[in-house]
């Protein structure tokens, strides 16, 4: 006899199938991920904020629990590297074994420091402690503190990373509530350069030699950052403005997708000083998107949809009761948080008979805060409503 959880998952999927509809994306655009050893080293997967792991294996046709983790404290989007998940909870940054969920170490300089989603790079974990206005570097294997940066200002944004093929000297990016952006040397925490923007720093992105900064005032800055580590601050190229607080920036081949609070997803022209290229209806594209192929995958009030980057055309749409956590993708599957479930969709919108929906999995109590795909599994972090209930699910393929 099927368990109650599996029965609920099937009922949720059936309900979603009744409301899903799509026009679809060309067949063969995306392929099933098969790699069970992929990483998710930061909140939106990479410095471009794609939230997409194209080669990653993950639950495609239905999930089962590998393990769950409780503790009664809110959990946010984890970073997953190797066989360790680095989970920011209200009380500490906790390192868990991805195989069985056992705890390896925890890092909490003060009581309930409220860490932001961490960044893992070159054997170190970089994490903002929002309640302390500090940034810490921690040894990824042992949890030992390596250095601390006391910014002496309001530092609530997650740390960013300046790294990649065209960056010779990687740097940790720190932004504060007064509009100060600083680049720190990853090994020591020493400052390399500092610059100022208008509004509190909210979001970072990096692509090639471009550094993108979004603020609470709705400003989007684009800088030329050569990553040479010579101490020279990046040169401002242009700045644009969107209607609300910037929630996320996704640089693409066809502009810069910007999600802002209370406003529709907008695409700014990178070669035209940030002039708007198109905007999408907030009802279908209100969240920070995932970026796969030529498509931005975003959630709105009651649906998830695909929007083409170069002209804003909608590729497909599937109705579903959705929460506030932004979607993520792996292989040929998109994952989105519902009110009390996690949903999986065909990344290309599916066929005319099958539709976009693949499955739904119940998350009792809801409150999903973040998703990540790594180590052959989908990680689902949620807030605690009281007690000792589950705050992190690790779901693997059936």
VENRA-V48479 format. One record per residue. N is the residue number from 1. RES is the residue in one small letter. PHI is phi as a letter, one per 40 degrees, with the letter a starting at -180 (* if undefined). NEAR is the number of other ideal C-beta (glycine too) atoms within 12 Angstrom. D_LAST is the distance of its C-alpha to the last C-alpha in Angstrom with 1 decimal. Layout:
N,RES,PHI,NEAR,D_LAST ; N,RES,PHI,NEAR,D_LAST
This chain:
1,x,*,5,16.4 ; 2,x,c,12,13.5 ; 3,x,c,12,14.0 ; 4,x,c,12,16.1 ; 5,x,c,24,13.6 ; 6,x,c,21,11.1 ; 7,x,c,16,14.3 ; 8,x,c,21,15.6 ; 9,x,c,35,12.6 ; 10,x,c,22,13.3 ; 11,x,c,21,16.9 ; 12,x,c,33,16.8 ; 13,x,c,33,15.2 ; 14,x,c,17,17.8 ; 15,x,c,23,20.5 ; 16,x,c,35,19.7 ; 17,x,c,28,19.8 ; 18,x,c,16,23.3 ; 19,x,b,25,24.6 ; 20,x,c,36,23.1 ; 21,x,a,27,25.5 ; 22,x,a,32,26.2 ; 23,x,b,21,28.6 ; 24,x,g,30,26.2 ; 25,x,b,33,26.6 ; 26,x,d,18,27.4 ; 27,x,d,15,24.8 ; 28,x,g,12,23.8 ; 29,x,c,23,24.5 ; 30,x,b,35,21.1 ; 31,x,b,22,18.7 ; 32,x,c,23,15.1 ; 33,x,c,30,14.9 ; 34,x,b,19,14.2 ; 35,x,c,20,15.9 ; 36,x,c,25,14.0 ; 37,x,b,20,17.5 ; 38,x,c,30,18.6 ; 39,x,b,33,20.6 ; 40,x,b,44,21.3 ; 41,x,c,35,24.9 ; 42,x,a,42,26.2 ; 43,x,d,47,25.6 ; 44,x,b,45,25.3 ; 45,x,g,44,24.0 ; 46,x,a,34,27.4 ; 47,x,c,39,31.1 ; 48,x,c,33,30.9 ; 49,x,g,40,28.5 ; 50,x,c,39,26.3 ; 51,x,f,45,23.1 ; 52,x,b,40,21.4 ; 53,x,b,44,19.7 ; 54,x,c,29,19.9 ; 55,x,c,24,18.4 ; 56,x,c,40,15.6 ; 57,x,c,28,12.0 ; 58,x,a,48,9.9 ; 59,x,d,39,7.2 ; 60,x,b,33,8.7 ; 61,x,b,22,7.5 ; 62,x,i,27,5.8 ; 63,x,b,37,5.1 ; 64,x,b,24,5.4 ; 65,x,c,30,8.8 ; 66,x,c,29,9.9 ; 67,x,a,25,13.3 ; 68,x,b,27,15.8 ; 69,x,b,35,19.5 ; 70,x,b,26,22.5 ; 71,x,h,26,26.2 ; 72,x,g,20,27.7 ; 73,x,b,35,28.4 ; 74,x,d,32,27.2 ; 75,x,b,44,24.7 ; 76,x,b,40,24.9 ; 77,x,d,43,23.1 ; 78,x,c,51,22.4 ; 79,x,b,47,23.2 ; 80,x,b,46,20.9 ; 81,x,b,30,22.6 ; 82,x,g,24,21.8 ; 83,x,b,25,20.1 ; 84,x,b,38,21.6 ; 85,x,b,50,21.0 ; 86,x,b,52,24.3 ; 87,x,b,50,24.1 ; 88,x,c,49,27.2 ; 89,x,b,41,27.9 ; 90,x,d,29,31.1 ; 91,x,c,26,32.5 ; 92,x,a,34,31.5 ; 93,x,c,48,29.5 ; 94,x,b,40,26.9 ; 95,x,c,39,25.3 ; 96,x,b,40,22.0 ; 97,x,c,23,20.2 ; 98,x,c,38,16.9 ; 99,x,c,20,15.6 ; 100,x,b,18,16.4 ; 101,x,g,32,18.1 ; 102,x,c,17,21.6 ; 103,x,c,24,24.6 ; 104,x,b,27,26.6 ; 105,x,a,24,29.4 ; 106,x,b,27,30.5 ; 107,x,b,36,33.3 ; 108,x,a,28,35.5 ; 109,x,d,25,39.2 ; 110,x,b,19,40.1 ; 111,x,c,13,38.7 ; 112,x,f,20,36.0 ; 113,x,c,31,36.5 ; 114,x,f,30,33.8 ; 115,x,c,46,32.4 ; 116,x,c,42,31.3 ; 117,x,d,45,28.2 ; 118,x,c,46,29.1 ; 119,x,b,49,29.6 ; 120,x,b,41,28.9 ; 121,x,a,33,31.2 ; 122,x,f,22,32.7 ; 123,x,g,20,31.8 ; 124,x,b,38,32.9 ; 125,x,b,49,31.4 ; 126,x,b,50,33.6 ; 127,x,a,52,33.4 ; 128,x,c,44,35.6 ; 129,x,c,38,36.5 ; 130,x,c,30,37.4 ; 131,x,c,22,39.4 ; 132,x,b,27,41.5 ; 133,x,f,28,42.0 ; 134,x,b,35,41.2 ; 135,x,b,46,39.0 ; 136,x,b,41,37.9 ; 137,x,b,37,36.8 ; 138,x,b,42,34.8 ; 139,x,c,25,34.0 ; 140,x,c,34,30.2 ; 141,x,c,19,30.1 ; 142,x,b,17,32.4 ; 143,x,g,28,32.7 ; 144,x,c,18,36.5 ; 145,x,c,24,38.4 ; 146,x,b,28,39.9 ; 147,x,a,25,41.9 ; 148,x,b,26,42.3 ; 149,x,b,34,43.7 ; 150,x,c,18,45.5 ; 151,x,c,31,46.1 ; 152,x,g,16,48.5 ; 153,x,a,26,47.1 ; 154,x,c,24,44.2 ; 155,x,b,40,41.2 ; 156,x,b,30,38.1 ; 157,x,c,43,36.3 ; 158,x,c,38,33.5 ; 159,x,c,51,34.9 ; 160,x,b,46,34.8 ; 161,x,b,39,34.9 ; 162,x,b,43,37.4 ; 163,x,a,35,35.9 ; 164,x,i,25,35.0 ; 165,x,c,12,36.6 ; 166,x,c,20,39.9 ; 167,x,b,27,40.2 ; 168,x,c,16,42.2 ; 169,x,b,26,42.3 ; 170,x,d,30,39.1 ; 171,x,a,44,39.9 ; 172,x,c,44,38.3 ; 173,x,b,47,39.1 ; 174,x,b,48,40.3 ; 175,x,b,44,41.4 ; 176,x,b,35,43.3 ; 177,x,c,25,44.4 ; 178,x,b,25,47.8 ; 179,x,g,27,46.7 ; 180,x,c,29,46.9 ; 181,x,b,46,44.5 ; 182,x,b,37,44.8 ; 183,x,b,43,43.4 ; 184,x,b,38,43.0 ; 185,x,c,27,43.0 ; 186,x,d,36,39.5 ; 187,x,c,21,41.1 ; 188,x,b,16,43.9 ; 189,x,g,28,43.5 ; 190,x,c,19,46.9 ; 191,x,c,24,47.5 ; 192,x,c,30,47.9 ; 193,x,a,30,48.8 ; 194,x,a,25,48.8 ; 195,x,a,28,49.1 ; 196,x,b,25,49.4 ; 197,x,b,38,47.9 ; 198,x,c,25,48.6 ; 199,x,g,32,46.4 ; 200,x,c,28,43.9 ; 201,x,c,43,41.3 ; 202,x,b,42,38.0 ; 203,x,a,48,35.9 ; 204,x,b,49,36.0 ; 205,x,a,45,34.9 ; 206,x,a,42,36.0 ; 207,x,a,34,36.1 ; 208,x,f,23,38.5 ; 209,x,b,23,41.7 ; 210,x,b,35,41.2 ; 211,x,b,45,40.4 ; 212,x,b,49,39.5 ; 213,x,b,49,40.3 ; 214,x,b,48,39.7 ; 215,x,b,38,41.7 ; 216,x,c,29,42.0 ; 217,x,c,27,45.0 ; 218,x,g,30,43.0 ; 219,x,c,35,44.4 ; 220,x,b,52,42.5 ; 221,x,b,42,44.2 ; 222,x,b,37,43.8 ; 223,x,b,32,45.3 ; 224,x,c,23,45.9 ; 225,x,b,43,44.5 ; 226,x,c,26,45.2 ; 227,x,g,31,43.5 ; 228,x,c,21,46.5 ; 229,x,g,23,46.8 ; 230,x,c,15,50.6 ; 231,x,g,16,50.8 ; 232,x,c,18,51.5 ; 233,x,c,24,49.7 ; 234,x,d,35,47.8 ; 235,x,c,17,50.0 ; 236,x,c,25,49.3 ; 237,x,c,23,48.9 ; 238,x,a,24,48.5 ; 239,x,b,26,47.2 ; 240,x,b,35,46.0 ; 241,x,a,27,45.3 ; 242,x,b,36,42.8 ; 243,x,c,23,43.4 ; 244,x,b,26,41.4 ; 245,x,d,26,40.0 ; 246,x,c,45,37.8 ; 247,x,b,37,34.1 ; 248,x,a,43,32.8 ; 249,x,b,47,34.1 ; 250,x,b,49,32.2 ; 251,x,c,40,34.6 ; 252,x,b,35,33.8 ; 253,x,c,22,35.7 ; 254,x,b,27,37.4 ; 255,x,h,39,38.4 ; 256,x,b,49,37.1 ; 257,x,c,55,34.7 ; 258,x,b,51,35.7 ; 259,x,b,49,34.1 ; 260,x,b,36,36.6 ; 261,x,c,26,36.8 ; 262,x,g,15,37.8 ; 263,x,b,24,38.2 ; 264,x,c,32,36.4 ; 265,x,c,50,34.7 ; 266,x,b,42,37.6 ; 267,x,b,41,37.9 ; 268,x,c,38,41.0 ; 269,x,c,25,42.8 ; 270,x,c,31,42.8 ; 271,x,c,16,45.9 ; 272,x,b,17,47.8 ; 273,x,f,20,48.1 ; 274,x,g,30,45.1 ; 275,x,c,18,46.3 ; 276,x,c,26,43.6 ; 277,x,c,28,42.2 ; 278,x,a,27,40.2 ; 279,x,b,26,38.6 ; 280,x,b,38,35.7 ; 281,x,d,22,35.9 ; 282,x,c,26,34.5 ; 283,x,d,21,32.9 ; 284,x,b,34,30.4 ; 285,x,a,44,30.6 ; 286,x,b,36,31.5 ; 287,x,c,43,29.0 ; 288,x,c,40,28.9 ; 289,x,c,47,27.1 ; 290,x,c,48,24.6 ; 291,x,b,45,26.3 ; 292,x,b,43,24.8 ; 293,x,g,30,27.0 ; 294,x,b,26,30.0 ; 295,x,b,42,28.1 ; 296,x,b,55,27.9 ; 297,x,b,53,25.0 ; 298,x,a,51,26.2 ; 299,x,b,46,25.9 ; 300,x,b,33,29.0 ; 301,x,c,22,29.9 ; 302,x,a,24,27.7 ; 303,x,a,38,26.0 ; 304,x,b,53,24.2 ; 305,x,a,47,26.0 ; 306,x,b,46,26.7 ; 307,x,b,48,30.3 ; 308,x,c,33,31.9 ; 309,x,c,36,33.6 ; 310,x,c,19,36.9 ; 311,x,a,17,38.0 ; 312,x,g,29,35.8 ; 313,x,c,23,34.8 ; 314,x,c,31,31.7 ; 315,x,c,38,29.1 ; 316,x,a,37,26.8 ; 317,x,a,35,26.3 ; 318,x,b,45,23.7 ; 319,x,c,30,24.9 ; 320,x,a,42,23.0 ; 321,x,c,25,24.1 ; 322,x,b,38,23.7 ; 323,x,c,35,24.7 ; 324,x,c,26,26.7 ; 325,x,c,42,24.2 ; 326,x,c,45,24.3 ; 327,x,c,52,21.3 ; 328,x,b,51,19.6 ; 329,x,a,45,18.1 ; 330,x,a,48,16.2 ; 331,x,f,36,16.4 ; 332,x,b,36,16.6 ; 333,x,b,44,15.0 ; 334,x,b,55,17.0 ; 335,x,b,52,16.0 ; 336,x,b,51,18.7 ; 337,x,c,40,19.5 ; 338,x,c,41,20.7 ; 339,x,c,26,23.1 ; 340,x,b,27,20.7 ; 341,x,a,39,17.2 ; 342,x,b,51,15.4 ; 343,x,b,47,15.2 ; 344,x,b,47,13.7 ; 345,x,b,50,16.2 ; 346,x,c,40,17.0 ; 347,x,c,47,19.3 ; 348,x,c,35,21.9 ; 349,x,g,37,21.9 ; 350,x,g,32,20.4 ; 351,x,b,19,22.7 ; 352,x,c,14,25.3 ; 353,x,c,13,23.4 ; 354,x,c,21,19.8 ; 355,x,g,28,20.9 ; 356,x,c,41,19.4 ; 357,x,c,39,16.8 ; 358,x,b,40,13.1 ; 359,x,a,41,11.7 ; 360,x,b,41,13.2 ; 361,x,b,39,12.2 ; 362,x,c,33,15.2 ; 363,x,b,40,17.2 ; 364,x,d,25,20.0 ; 365,x,g,24,23.3 ; 366,x,g,25,22.2 ; 367,x,g,29,24.2 ; 368,x,c,42,21.7 ; 369,x,b,36,23.8 ; 370,x,a,48,21.8 ; 371,x,b,54,18.6 ; 372,x,a,55,17.9 ; 373,x,b,51,15.5 ; 374,x,a,40,15.9 ; 375,x,f,37,14.8 ; 376,x,g,34,11.4 ; 377,x,a,42,10.7 ; 378,x,b,53,12.1 ; 379,x,b,54,14.9 ; 380,x,b,52,16.4 ; 381,x,b,46,20.0 ; 382,x,a,43,22.0 ; 383,x,c,28,25.5 ; 384,x,c,26,26.7 ; 385,x,c,19,28.5 ; 386,x,h,13,30.1 ; 387,x,g,13,29.4 ; 388,x,b,13,26.7 ; 389,x,c,24,23.5 ; 390,x,c,32,20.4 ; 391,x,b,40,21.3 ; 392,x,a,44,18.4 ; 393,x,b,43,14.7 ; 394,x,b,40,12.4 ; 395,x,b,42,9.0 ; 396,x,b,30,6.5 ; 397,x,c,30,3.8 ; 398,x,d,19,0.0
